Amino acid sequence: MLTWNPAGHSLEENQQWAFVRAIEWADWPLFSSQPLAPALLVVFPWYYVLLSVVGVNSLWWLIRYKWVSLRLADLGVILIKMKWPVAIGVGIYEFVNGRRTTAVISALWPAIAAIMGLIIPSRANYPRLQQLFIDRLMLAQFEPPGGGQPFPDSAISVLSTRPRWTKIASPVMDALARALASPEKASGFVFLCEASGLVEKIVSISNENSANPDIACWLVSWMLGNQACTVGKEGELVKAKEMLEFALLIKPNNIVTWYWLALTAAQLGDCKGAVYWADRVLSSQPDPNSRDFFERSAATALTPEAEKEAAELLSDPKIEGASERMRQAMLFIKRTCGQKT
């Protein structure tokens, strides 16, 4: 990349960078035409250039979600700085050569492109494009110095090639790799945990529970959920959602994670997602005979009797009635968000 090194920036800074690039990528031909079109006006009639930009930009909508390039998007940072010098320079050249109409269009092309961007309804899904760029940024952490494809070919390769992660007990690392499944998800998990300062906690959890990777993975999932709640309360909802999604990858049958995903989605305005997770919570019936220890525990823990006993044992009256409060919150989400889906 030319101007941006994701390893040298925080998660929030990378997310902001990705969002700006997503806005540009949604109409990349139109955006990149700001410094390029004036140069084309020297050779081609202005109406050819105008129609070509509109036509190519319309075709771009068919592929903008299928492929993103960090290097090309990063080039936009340089292009945007060149737009006015090129446009005004070409305008002066055209004016001197007697092509006054072309001179005016060339000099004003960046403004014309901006107006076209407002008129042409691209209807881009910017959060989706932002996530595509964030995923690519995560993978960029594993690219060789000379470029090329990321070298890890599996989730375990991603975890085992990061120095700070080599301290994780092997059985737990294997279990995490199986849960994360793909190198893309594993690199995203590594990126998020390193940016959030969670690596040392994961190492501690893994080493304390190296004999039981299932418990270690559950604790990692639980830790991510708790951290998501903390950052969510601080207003970092996108980051909270990412943490919850990784918590769910590691332990898919965690009703508490579903609950927080429903609340986070509702706060983000994603009513479809909020209703989906609310339905998962409301329809959940943990199997008391499940092979998963924590699902078996949930089958007995989420009952009024178990909550009352836990409240007395831990001297925490908030525990009693927690499952009913959870249910009421999900019903409220279904009533309020269900009308908008």
VOSE-475203 format. One record per residue (C-alpha): chain; x, y, z. Coordinates in steps of 0.05 Angstrom, whole numbers, plus 5000, padded with zeros to 4 digits. Each point is the difference from the previous one (the first is absolute). Last residue first. Example, Ala and Ser with C-alpha at 12.3 -4.5 7.8 and 13.67 -1.06 7.14 Angstrom:
+------+------+------+------+
: unit :    u :    v :    w :
+------+------+------+------+
:    A : 5273 : 4979 : 5143 :
:    A : 4973 : 4931 : 5013 :
+------+------+------+------+
// end
This chain:
+------+------+------+------+
: unit :    u :    v :    w :
+------+------+------+------+
:    A : 4233 : 4896 : 5172 :
:    A : 4976 : 5065 : 5033 :
:    A : 4940 : 4972 : 5038 :
:    A : 5043 : 4945 : 5030 :
:    A : 5048 : 5051 : 5029 :
:    A : 4953 : 5027 : 5054 :
:    A : 4960 : 4938 : 5018 :
:    A : 5057 : 4951 : 4988 :
:    A : 5048 : 5042 : 5040 :
:    A : 4950 : 5004 : 5058 :
:    A : 4992 : 4924 : 4998 :
:    A : 5076 : 4994 : 5004 :
:    A : 5003 : 5046 : 5060 :
:    A : 4944 : 4961 : 5034 :
:    A : 5037 : 4934 : 4990 :
:    A : 5064 : 5029 : 5029 :
:    A : 4962 : 5027 : 5060 :
:    A : 4970 : 4931 : 5010 :
:    A : 5069 : 4968 : 4996 :
:    A : 5028 : 5049 : 5051 :
:    A : 4944 : 4988 : 5050 :
:    A : 5049 : 4987 : 5058 :
:    A : 5070 : 5019 : 4980 :
:    A : 4990 : 5072 : 5021 :
:    A : 4994 : 4978 : 5073 :
:    A : 5075 : 4988 : 5003 :
:    A : 5022 : 4967 : 5065 :
:    A : 5038 : 4948 : 4960 :
:    A : 4965 : 4940 : 5032 :
:    A : 4934 : 5035 : 5009 :
:    A : 4997 : 5025 : 4929 :
:    A : 5024 : 4932 : 4974 :
:    A : 4944 : 4964 : 5037 :
:    A : 4948 : 5049 : 4974 :
:    A : 5027 : 4993 : 4929 :
:    A : 4999 : 4924 : 5004 :
:    A : 4928 : 5000 : 5023 :
:    A : 4977 : 5051 : 4949 :
:    A : 5032 : 4960 : 4943 :
:    A : 5057 : 5019 : 4953 :
:    A : 5052 : 4959 : 5039 :
:    A : 4969 : 4932 : 4985 :
:    A : 5001 : 4998 : 4924 :
:    A : 5058 : 5049 : 5001 :
:    A : 5044 : 4948 : 5034 :
:    A : 4985 : 4948 : 4947 :
:    A : 5017 : 5052 : 4947 :
:    A : 5064 : 5014 : 5038 :
:    A : 5021 : 4927 : 5002 :
:    A : 4990 : 4990 : 4925 :
:    A : 4982 : 4927 : 4989 :
:    A : 4928 : 5021 : 5009 :
:    A : 4955 : 4962 : 5047 :
:    A : 4970 : 5061 : 5034 :
:    A : 4987 : 5029 : 4931 :
:    A : 4993 : 5075 : 5002 :
:    A : 4932 : 5023 : 4973 :
:    A : 5009 : 5066 : 4964 :
:    A : 4939 : 5027 : 4965 :
:    A : 5001 : 5067 : 5034 :
:    A : 5075 : 5009 : 4993 :
:    A : 5001 : 4980 : 4927 :
:    A : 4940 : 5044 : 4986 :
:    A : 5036 : 5060 : 5031 :
:    A : 5060 : 4983 : 4956 :
:    A : 4959 : 5004 : 4937 :
:    A : 4960 : 5061 : 5023 :
:    A : 5064 : 5039 : 5013 :
:    A : 5030 : 4979 : 4933 :
:    A : 4940 : 5024 : 4961 :
:    A : 4996 : 5063 : 5042 :
:    A : 5071 : 5021 : 4985 :
:    A : 4995 : 5071 : 5028 :
:    A : 5068 : 4994 : 5035 :
:    A : 4965 : 5002 : 5068 :
:    A : 4955 : 4942 : 4978 :
:    A : 5060 : 4960 : 4976 :
:    A : 5035 : 5010 : 5066 :
:    A : 4939 : 4977 : 5040 :
:    A : 4991 : 4938 : 4957 :
:    A : 5074 : 4984 : 5001 :
:    A : 4999 : 5007 : 5076 :
:    A : 4944 : 4948 : 5006 :
:    A : 5032 : 4953 : 4950 :
:    A : 5065 : 5004 : 5041 :
:    A : 4960 : 4983 : 5063 :
:    A : 4968 : 4940 : 4964 :
:    A : 5069 : 4969 : 4988 :
:    A : 4991 : 4943 : 4950 :
:    A : 5053 : 5023 : 4950 :
:    A : 5060 : 5000 : 5046 :
:    A : 5063 : 5021 : 4962 :
:    A : 4962 : 5029 : 4941 :
:    A : 4951 : 5034 : 5047 :
:    A : 5056 : 5036 : 5038 :
:    A : 5026 : 5021 : 4932 :
:    A : 4933 : 5031 : 4982 :
:    A : 4996 : 5032 : 5069 :
:    A : 5067 : 5033 : 4991 :
:    A : 4981 : 5027 : 4931 :
:    A : 4934 : 5027 : 5028 :
:    A : 5036 : 5036 : 5056 :
:    A : 5047 : 5032 : 4951 :
:    A : 4941 : 5026 : 4959 :
:    A : 4966 : 5024 : 5064 :
:    A : 5056 : 5042 : 5027 :
:    A : 4954 : 5044 : 5042 :
:    A : 5034 : 4991 : 5067 :
:    A : 4945 : 4952 : 5021 :
:    A : 5018 : 4959 : 4939 :
:    A : 5073 : 5000 : 5020 :
:    A : 4983 : 4969 : 5067 :
:    A : 4948 : 4951 : 4973 :
:    A : 5048 : 4976 : 4947 :
:    A : 5053 : 4989 : 5053 :
:    A : 4951 : 4956 : 5038 :
:    A : 4984 : 4961 : 4937 :
:    A : 5073 : 4992 : 4981 :
:    A : 5015 : 4974 : 5070 :
:    A : 4942 : 4950 : 4994 :
:    A : 5027 : 4974 : 4934 :
:    A : 5070 : 4993 : 5030 :
:    A : 4969 : 4965 : 5060 :
:    A : 4962 : 4952 : 4955 :
:    A : 5063 : 4986 : 4960 :
:    A : 5039 : 4984 : 5064 :
:    A : 4944 : 4955 : 5025 :
:    A : 5002 : 4961 : 4935 :
:    A : 5076 : 4999 : 5000 :
:    A : 5001 : 4960 : 5065 :
:    A : 5071 : 4981 : 5021 :
:    A : 5027 : 5068 : 4977 :
:    A : 4952 : 5035 : 5047 :
:    A : 5046 : 5047 : 5038 :
:    A : 5046 : 5006 : 4939 :
:    A : 4943 : 5017 : 4954 :
:    A : 4969 : 5052 : 5046 :
:    A : 5066 : 5035 : 5011 :
:    A : 5015 : 5001 : 4925 :
:    A : 4931 : 5028 : 4987 :
:    A : 5010 : 5054 : 5052 :
:    A : 5067 : 5018 : 4969 :
:    A : 4969 : 5006 : 4931 :
:    A : 4943 : 5046 : 5021 :
:    A : 5031 : 5068 : 4988 :
:    A : 4945 : 5024 : 4954 :
:    A : 5043 : 5008 : 4937 :
:    A : 5032 : 4932 : 5012 :
:    A : 4932 : 4967 : 5011 :
:    A : 4969 : 5031 : 4938 :
:    A : 5058 : 4983 : 4954 :
:    A : 5006 : 4929 : 5026 :
:    A : 4925 : 4987 : 4991 :
:    A : 5002 : 5030 : 4930 :
:    A : 5060 : 4958 : 4983 :
:    A : 4964 : 4938 : 5024 :
:    A : 4937 : 5017 : 4961 :
:    A : 5040 : 5008 : 4936 :
:    A : 5043 : 4939 : 5014 :
:    A : 4936 : 4958 : 5005 :
:    A : 4970 : 4954 : 5054 :
:    A : 4995 : 5049 : 5058 :
:    A : 4975 : 4943 : 5043 :
:    A : 5052 : 4950 : 4976 :
:    A : 5055 : 5052 : 5010 :
:    A : 4976 : 5015 : 5071 :
:    A : 5002 : 4926 : 5017 :
:    A : 5070 : 4992 : 4971 :
:    A : 5024 : 5061 : 5039 :
:    A : 4969 : 4971 : 5063 :
:    A : 5035 : 4933 : 4991 :
:    A : 5066 : 5037 : 4984 :
:    A : 5001 : 5044 : 5062 :
:    A : 5003 : 5073 : 4979 :
:    A : 5070 : 5030 : 5004 :
:    A : 5006 : 4998 : 4924 :
:    A : 4947 : 5054 : 4997 :
:    A : 5046 : 5060 : 5014 :
:    A : 5047 : 4980 : 4944 :
:    A : 4946 : 4993 : 4946 :
:    A : 5015 : 4941 : 4954 :
:    A : 4963 : 4947 : 5041 :
:    A : 4934 : 5036 : 4999 :
:    A : 4998 : 5011 : 4924 :
:    A : 5026 : 4931 : 4984 :
:    A : 4947 : 4969 : 5046 :
:    A : 4946 : 5036 : 4960 :
:    A : 5025 : 4971 : 4935 :
:    A : 5039 : 5020 : 4937 :
:    A : 5044 : 5053 : 5033 :
:    A : 5043 : 5035 : 4947 :
:    A : 4955 : 5059 : 4982 :
:    A : 5005 : 5008 : 4924 :
:    A : 5050 : 5045 : 4967 :
:    A : 5036 : 5060 : 5029 :
:    A : 5075 : 5007 : 5008 :
:    A : 4996 : 5004 : 5076 :
:    A : 4959 : 4935 : 5003 :
:    A : 4925 : 5010 : 5015 :
:    A : 4976 : 4980 : 5069 :
:    A : 4976 : 5068 : 5027 :
:    A : 4968 : 5011 : 4931 :
:    A : 4949 : 4947 : 5019 :
:    A : 4971 : 5046 : 5054 :
:    A : 5000 : 5059 : 4952 :
:    A : 4962 : 4957 : 4949 :
:    A : 4947 : 4983 : 5052 :
:    A : 4995 : 5074 : 5019 :
:    A : 4991 : 5017 : 4926 :
:    A : 4944 : 4950 : 4992 :
:    A : 4968 : 5026 : 5065 :
:    A : 5000 : 5071 : 4974 :
:    A : 4967 : 4976 : 4936 :
:    A : 4944 : 4969 : 5040 :
:    A : 4994 : 5061 : 5045 :
:    A : 4996 : 5044 : 4937 :
:    A : 4942 : 4963 : 4966 :
:    A : 4998 : 5041 : 4937 :
:    A : 4936 : 5030 : 4973 :
:    A : 5037 : 5027 : 4938 :
:    A : 4947 : 5052 : 4987 :
:    A : 5034 : 5047 : 4948 :
:    A : 4984 : 5072 : 5020 :
:    A : 5046 : 5007 : 5060 :
:    A : 5059 : 4966 : 4967 :
:    A : 4987 : 5041 : 4937 :
:    A : 5008 : 5063 : 5043 :
:    A : 5067 : 4975 : 5026 :
:    A : 5023 : 4984 : 4930 :
:    A : 4981 : 5070 : 4976 :
:    A : 5039 : 5030 : 5059 :
:    A : 5062 : 4959 : 4982 :
:    A : 4989 : 5018 : 4926 :
:    A : 4999 : 5076 : 5010 :
:    A : 5066 : 5016 : 4966 :
:    A : 4988 : 4947 : 4946 :
:    A : 4929 : 5023 : 4986 :
:    A : 5022 : 5073 : 4994 :
:    A : 5058 : 4983 : 4954 :
:    A : 4957 : 4954 : 4958 :
:    A : 4953 : 5058 : 4987 :
:    A : 5059 : 5047 : 4988 :
:    A : 5037 : 4959 : 4949 :
:    A : 5045 : 5056 : 4974 :
:    A : 5067 : 4968 : 5012 :
:    A : 5015 : 5045 : 5059 :
:    A : 4933 : 4980 : 5030 :
:    A : 5015 : 4926 : 4992 :
:    A : 5067 : 5007 : 5035 :
:    A : 4970 : 5041 : 5056 :
:    A : 4946 : 4948 : 5011 :
:    A : 5051 : 4944 : 4998 :
:    A : 5038 : 5034 : 5057 :
:    A : 4936 : 5015 : 5038 :
:    A : 4977 : 4927 : 4997 :
:    A : 5069 : 4972 : 5014 :
:    A : 5014 : 5045 : 5060 :
:    A : 4928 : 4991 : 5025 :
:    A : 4998 : 4924 : 4997 :
:    A : 5071 : 4983 : 5023 :
:    A : 4986 : 4993 : 5075 :
:    A : 4940 : 4955 : 4986 :
:    A : 5044 : 4955 : 4958 :
:    A : 5050 : 4989 : 5056 :
:    A : 4949 : 4977 : 5051 :
:    A : 4965 : 4961 : 4943 :
:    A : 5063 : 4958 : 4993 :
:    A : 4980 : 4968 : 5066 :
:    A : 4938 : 4973 : 4966 :
:    A : 5043 : 4970 : 4945 :
:    A : 5049 : 4970 : 5049 :
:    A : 4946 : 4973 : 5047 :
:    A : 4963 : 4967 : 4943 :
:    A : 4927 : 4979 : 5006 :
:    A : 4963 : 4948 : 4960 :
:    A : 4930 : 4972 : 4999 :
:    A : 4965 : 5058 : 5035 :
:    A : 5019 : 5052 : 4947 :
:    A : 4988 : 4952 : 4943 :
:    A : 4931 : 5017 : 4972 :
:    A : 5002 : 5073 : 5024 :
:    A : 5061 : 5009 : 4955 :
:    A : 4956 : 4993 : 4939 :
:    A : 4965 : 5065 : 5019 :
:    A : 5067 : 5034 : 5012 :
:    A : 5024 : 4978 : 4931 :
:    A : 4939 : 5031 : 4967 :
:    A : 5002 : 5065 : 5039 :
:    A : 5074 : 5009 : 4987 :
:    A : 4992 : 4983 : 4927 :
:    A : 4942 : 5048 : 4990 :
:    A : 5040 : 5058 : 5030 :
:    A : 5064 : 4983 : 4961 :
:    A : 4963 : 4995 : 4934 :
:    A : 4962 : 5065 : 5016 :
:    A : 5066 : 5036 : 5013 :
:    A : 5030 : 4983 : 4932 :
:    A : 5062 : 4955 : 5006 :
:    A : 5075 : 5014 : 5001 :
:    A : 5010 : 5058 : 5048 :
:    A : 4936 : 4981 : 5036 :
:    A : 5035 : 4935 : 5020 :
:    A : 5046 : 5040 : 5046 :
:    A : 4940 : 5034 : 5032 :
:    A : 4969 : 4931 : 5011 :
:    A : 5058 : 4973 : 5041 :
:    A : 5004 : 5047 : 5060 :
:    A : 4926 : 4997 : 5019 :
:    A : 4987 : 4935 : 4961 :
:    A : 5023 : 4959 : 5059 :
:    A : 4936 : 5015 : 5038 :
:    A : 4955 : 4986 : 4941 :
:    A : 5035 : 4935 : 4984 :
:    A : 5001 : 4982 : 5075 :
:    A : 4926 : 5010 : 5014 :
:    A : 4991 : 4955 : 5061 :
:    A : 5076 : 4998 : 5008 :
:    A : 5003 : 5072 : 5023 :
:    A : 4949 : 4990 : 5056 :
:    A : 5033 : 4934 : 5018 :
:    A : 5069 : 5035 : 5003 :
:    A : 4972 : 5048 : 5052 :
:    A : 4971 : 4942 : 5040 :
:    A : 5064 : 4960 : 4997 :
:    A : 5041 : 5059 : 5026 :
:    A : 4951 : 5008 : 5058 :
:    A : 5003 : 4926 : 5016 :
:    A : 5076 : 5002 : 4997 :
:    A : 5001 : 5059 : 5048 :
:    A : 4952 : 4965 : 5048 :
:    A : 5042 : 4936 : 4999 :
:    A : 5063 : 5040 : 5016 :
:    A : 5053 : 5017 : 4949 :
:    A : 5071 : 4979 : 4984 :
:    A : 4982 : 4929 : 4978 :
:    A : 4950 : 5028 : 4950 :
:    A : 5055 : 5036 : 4961 :
:    A : 4969 : 5053 : 4955 :
:    A : 5030 : 5044 : 4946 :
:    A : 5027 : 4957 : 4944 :
:    A : 4977 : 4929 : 5015 :
+------+------+------+------+
// end
